[in-house]
Amino acid sequence: MGHVATLMDYSRFNYVAQPEDHIPPEDLIPRIGPYDIWATHWGYAPIPGAKTPDEEKPTLDKWAREQDDKPYLRFSTEHANGTDPGENTEAVGDADAVYSTGMGMKNLARVMKTLIPATTAEPLEPYDRLSEVYGRVLSQWTLEMGHVAVIVGGVESQDKHPNQPGPQFWPTPRDKQIAAVKYLNDNAFKTPTFLINTKLVELFEPDGELARIRNAQTSVLNRLLQDQRIQRMIELQALDPGQAYSPAAFLSDVRQGIWSEIAAPSVTIDAYRRNLQDAFIEDYSTKINERTAGMEEMRALLRADLMALNGQLTAAIPKSGNAETRAHLLAAKDEIARALDPKYPITAETAAPAGGRGGIGAWWTSPEGPQMLDCWPDYIITATSGPIYH
């Protein structure tokens, strides 16, 4: 049957299969699947004796009922509008996207080990192919992690007519949503070190790796924190408080995963995580300060979550393990203050006392944003560079 039910799923290769499965290479790419054959039959098979479209309906309905017992014959549900985690394109095994993505990550790790020899076999050609394929690896990582993100706040579905029992739409079980957030915290938001290879990157660019990883992680984070997703979770909780994954718990779980370092006895945060944490605050700030009608409760939840983070940062600053971490935590507090009150000024008084190892100097505001003086002049640089991959 192949690895997907239809060619229209656009699942170009089986990223779940492992070497020990011994699947022949020709079976790792999609083929005409059971849905394609079934849908063609439904649309074009003659119905003897039916002289009008209405006379065809009982037979067509009988054929359509095969979907009840064979989920792989369900293509999509009208009005689902992207809420069903089982309707991902380019997905393999989206009935359990956490497991499937875990298998996919094993394969991407294997691919990373082969990139240089696979793309540099022609010694007189430039490194363009290596750069392109590495970008494709990051894009595939983002795609597969996105399949996990849509589990959260998901509403599963089956297209039905009034003569079929049961609902067309029902929420994804809470435990599956919680497991999805845990997977993302442990695998997408912790720095994906297997994607970072200094010997590889230095062959085709002088810098930009921080930006590449930030773009990939931020893409997943933004998908997870979509306005529509949070709004849907608010509604699902209102409809069934006992079974829903509450949006407040969801936001707290994501925050504690992304900012896990600040709970440690000594706080040290590397550059990759600092980048992601900055993106987290930026996303919250945008949502809070876009005064979109109907989003009031979402903004209230985000404000409360930022206030909780602000208290954690206050406690974490004295435990900073190095100058970069301390500067990051102080800047994060300033950005939270700006998000909660856009008129909030960044001043020297809001920063920690200057001087000494681990201290920081004064701040000043330039057209490019807050700048730090004195102790670490390299931190005046605020721009990032490097290609952006979507």
C-alpha positions in Angstrom: 0.0 0.0 0.0 2.9 2.4 0.4 3.5 4.7 3.3 0.6 7.1 2.6 -3.0 6.5 1.5 -2.9 9.0 -1.4 -0.5 10.8 -3.6 -2.3 14.0 -2.8 -0.8 13.9 0.7 2.4 15.2 -0.8 4.5 13.0 1.5 7.5 12.7 -0.8 9.4 10.1 1.1 9.0 7.8 4.1 10.9 9.6 6.9 9.7 7.2 9.6 11.2 4.0 8.2 14.5 2.9 9.9 17.4 1.0 8.4 16.6 -2.1 10.4 13.1 -2.2 8.8 14.8 -3.3 5.5 12.3 -1.5 3.3 13.4 -1.6 -0.3 14.4 1.9 -1.6 11.6 1.9 -4.2 9.1 1.5 -1.4 10.3 4.7 0.4 8.6 7.0 -2.1 4.8 7.3 -2.5 2.7 5.5 -5.0 -0.9 5.5 -6.0 -2.6 4.6 -2.8 -5.9 3.0 -1.6 -7.6 6.4 -1.3 -6.7 7.3 -4.9 -8.2 4.0 -6.2 -11.3 4.3 -4.0 -11.9 8.0 -4.8 -11.6 7.3 -8.6 -14.1 4.4 -8.2 -16.5 6.6 -6.3 -16.3 9.3 -8.9 -16.4 7.3 -12.1 -17.6 3.8 -11.6 -20.9 3.2 -13.5 -24.0 2.6 -11.3 -26.3 0.3 -13.4 -30.0 1.1 -13.2 -29.5 4.7 -11.9 -31.0 7.1 -14.4 -30.6 10.4 -12.4 -28.1 11.8 -9.9 -30.7 11.3 -7.1 -31.0 7.6 -8.0 -27.2 7.2 -7.6 -27.1 8.6 -4.0 -27.9 5.4 -2.1 -25.1 3.5 -3.9 -22.7 6.4 -3.5 -23.6 6.6 0.2 -22.9 2.9 0.6 -19.5 3.3 -1.0 -18.7 6.3 1.2 -19.5 4.4 4.3 -16.3 2.4 3.8 -14.7 5.4 5.5 -16.3 4.5 8.8 -14.1 1.4 9.2 -11.1 2.5 7.1 -9.7 5.8 8.3 -7.1 5.8 5.5 -10.0 6.4 3.1 -10.8 9.8 4.7 -9.2 12.7 2.8 -10.4 15.7 4.7 -13.4 17.2 6.5 -15.2 20.3 5.3 -14.9 23.2 7.7 -12.0 21.6 9.6 -9.9 24.5 8.4 -6.6 23.0 9.5 -7.7 22.1 13.1 -7.4 18.3 12.6 -3.9 17.0 13.4 -4.6 14.0 11.1 -4.9 16.2 8.0 -1.2 17.3 7.8 0.2 17.4 4.3 3.7 15.9 3.9 3.2 13.8 7.0 3.9 10.2 7.6 2.2 8.5 10.5 0.3 11.6 11.7 -2.0 9.4 13.8 0.9 9.5 16.2 3.0 12.5 15.1 5.2 12.4 18.3 6.4 8.9 17.6 6.7 9.5 13.8 8.7 12.7 14.3 11.0 11.0 16.7 11.8 8.4 14.0 12.2 11.2 11.5 14.8 12.9 13.8 16.8 9.7 13.9 17.0 9.8 10.1 17.9 13.5 9.9 20.7 12.8 12.3 21.9 10.1 9.9 21.6 12.5 7.0 23.7 15.1 8.7 26.6 12.7 8.9 26.5 12.2 5.1 26.0 15.8 3.9 29.6 16.6 3.2 30.6 13.5 1.2 27.2 13.4 -0.5 27.5 16.9 -1.9 31.2 17.3 -2.5 31.9 14.4 -4.8 32.9 16.7 -7.6 36.1 18.4 -6.3 36.0 21.3 -8.8 32.5 22.4 -8.0 31.6 25.0 -5.4 29.9 24.3 -2.1 26.5 25.5 -3.4 25.0 22.0 -3.2 26.1 21.5 0.4 24.5 24.9 1.4 21.3 24.1 -0.4 20.9 20.5 1.0 21.8 21.7 4.6 19.0 24.3 4.2 16.6 21.5 3.1 17.5 19.5 6.2 16.6 22.4 8.4 13.3 22.8 6.5 12.5 19.1 7.0 13.2 19.4 10.7 10.8 22.4 10.9 8.2 20.6 8.9 8.2 17.4 11.1 8.2 19.4 14.3 5.2 21.3 13.0 3.3 18.1 12.7 3.7 17.8 16.5 2.7 21.4 17.2 -0.7 21.0 15.5 -1.7 18.3 18.0 -2.1 21.0 20.6 -5.6 22.5 20.6 -6.4 20.0 17.9 -9.9 19.0 16.9 -10.2 15.7 15.1 -12.8 15.1 12.6 -14.7 12.8 10.2 -16.9 14.1 7.4 -20.5 12.9 8.1 -24.1 13.4 7.0 -27.1 13.4 9.3 -27.8 9.7 8.7 -24.5 8.8 10.4 -24.2 8.7 14.2 -21.7 10.7 16.2 -20.1 14.1 15.9 -18.1 15.4 13.0 -15.6 17.2 15.4 -14.2 16.2 18.8 -11.1 17.5 20.7 -7.8 15.7 20.6 -7.4 14.0 24.0 -5.6 16.2 26.6 -2.9 13.7 27.4 -1.9 13.7 23.7 -1.6 17.4 23.7 0.5 17.5 26.9 2.8 14.8 25.4 3.2 16.9 22.3 4.3 20.0 24.3 6.7 17.9 26.2 8.2 16.5 23.0 8.7 20.0 21.6 10.2 21.2 24.8 12.6 18.3 24.9 13.5 18.2 21.2 12.5 21.4 19.3 13.2 24.0 21.9 16.2 22.5 23.4 19.0 23.3 21.0 19.0 20.6 18.2 22.8 20.0 18.5 22.8 17.3 15.8 21.9 20.0 13.3 25.0 22.1 14.2 28.2 21.1 12.6 31.0 23.7 12.6 33.1 21.8 10.0 30.2 21.7 7.7 29.0 25.3 7.9 32.5 26.8 7.7 32.8 25.4 4.2 30.1 27.8 2.7 29.6 30.8 5.0 31.5 32.9 7.5 28.5 33.3 9.9 24.8 32.9 10.1 24.4 29.6 12.0 22.8 31.2 15.0 20.2 32.8 12.7 19.5 29.6 10.9 18.8 27.7 14.1 16.7 30.6 15.5 14.6 30.8 12.3 13.9 27.0 12.4 13.0 27.0 16.1 11.0 30.2 15.9 9.0 28.8 13.1 7.9 25.9 15.3 7.3 28.2 18.3 5.1 30.6 16.2 3.1 27.7 14.9 2.6 26.3 18.4 1.6 29.8 19.8 -0.8 30.7 16.9 -3.6 33.0 18.0 -6.2 30.7 16.5 -4.8 27.8 18.5 -4.9 29.6 21.8 -8.4 31.0 21.1 -9.6 27.4 20.2 -8.2 26.1 23.5 -10.1 28.8 25.4 -13.3 27.7 23.7 -12.6 24.0 24.2 -12.1 24.7 27.9 -15.4 26.6 28.1 -17.2 23.7 26.4 -15.7 21.0 28.6 -13.6 22.3 31.5 -12.9 18.8 32.9 -11.4 17.4 29.7 -9.7 20.3 28.1 -6.0 21.2 28.2 -6.4 24.6 29.7 -4.7 27.4 27.8 -3.1 28.7 31.0 -1.5 25.3 31.7 -0.4 25.1 28.1 1.3 28.5 28.2 2.9 27.7 31.5 4.3 24.4 30.2 5.8 26.0 27.1 7.3 28.8 29.2 8.9 26.5 31.7 10.3 24.4 28.9 11.8 27.3 27.0 13.1 29.0 30.2 14.1 25.8 32.0 17.6 27.1 32.8 16.4 29.8 35.2 15.3 27.2 37.7 18.8 25.8 38.2 21.0 26.7 41.2 23.5 28.4 38.8 22.0 29.9 35.6 23.9 29.6 32.4 22.1 30.0 29.0 23.9 29.5 25.7 23.6 31.7 22.7 21.1 29.4 20.9 18.7 29.3 23.8 19.1 33.0 24.4 18.0 33.6 20.8 14.9 31.4 21.3 14.0 33.0 24.6 14.2 36.4 22.9 11.9 35.2 20.2 9.5 33.9 22.9 9.2 37.4 24.5 8.9 39.0 21.1 6.0 36.7 20.1 4.2 37.4 23.4 4.8 41.2 23.0 3.3 41.2 19.5 0.2 39.3 20.6 -0.3 41.5 23.6 0.0 44.8 21.8 -2.0 43.9 18.7 -5.3 45.2 19.9 -7.3 42.7 17.8 -11.0 42.6 18.8 -12.1 39.3 20.3 -8.6 38.4 21.6 -9.0 40.0 25.1 -8.8 36.8 27.1 -5.8 35.5 25.1 -4.0 38.8 25.9 -4.9 38.5 29.5 -3.4 35.0 29.7 -0.3 36.1 27.9 0.2 39.1 30.2 -0.2 36.8 33.3 2.3 34.4 31.9 4.9 37.1 31.2 4.4 38.5 34.7 5.1 35.0 36.1 8.3 34.8 33.9 9.3 38.3 35.1 9.3 37.1 38.7 11.3 34.1 37.8 13.9 36.3 36.0 14.2 38.5 39.1 15.1 35.4 41.1 17.4 34.1 38.5 19.6 37.2 37.9 21.7 36.8 41.1 22.4 33.2 40.1 23.8 34.1 36.6 26.7 31.9 35.8 28.4 34.3 33.3 28.2 37.8 32.0 26.3 36.9 28.8 23.6 35.2 30.8 23.3 38.1 33.2 23.0 40.6 30.4 20.4 38.4 28.7 18.2 38.1 31.8 18.4 41.8 32.5 17.5 42.6 28.9 14.6 40.1 29.1 13.1 41.9 32.0 13.3 45.2 30.2 11.6 43.7 27.1 8.9 42.2 29.3 8.3 45.7 30.8 8.1 47.1 27.4 5.6 44.4 26.3 3.4 45.0 29.3 3.6 48.8 28.9 4.8 50.0 25.5 5.6 53.4 26.9 8.0 51.9 29.4 11.4 53.7 29.0 14.7 51.7 29.0 16.9 53.6 31.5 20.1 53.1 33.4 18.1 52.9 36.6 16.3 49.8 35.4 19.6 47.9 34.9 21.7 46.3 37.6 24.5 48.3 39.2 27.5 48.7 36.9 31.0 47.3 37.5 32.6 44.1 38.6 32.6 40.7 37.0 29.0 39.7 36.3 27.7 43.3 36.5 26.6 45.3 33.6 26.9 48.9 32.6 24.3 51.5 31.7 21.8 51.2 28.8 21.0 53.8 26.2 18.3 53.7 23.5 19.3 54.1 19.9 17.1 53.9 16.8 18.1 50.2 16.7 16.9 49.5 20.2 18.5 49.2 23.6 22.3 49.2 23.6 24.6 48.3 26.4 27.8 50.2 27.3 30.9 49.7 29.4 31.8 46.1 30.4 31.1 44.1 27.2 31.3 46.4 24.2 30.7 43.5 21.8 27.1 43.4 23.1 26.5 46.7 21.3 26.1 44.7 18.2 22.4 44.0 17.8 22.1 42.9 14.2 21.9 39.3 13.1 22.9 38.0 9.7 22.6 34.9 7.6 20.1 33.3 5.3 16.5 32.7 6.3 14.9 29.4 5.4 11.2 28.8 5.5 
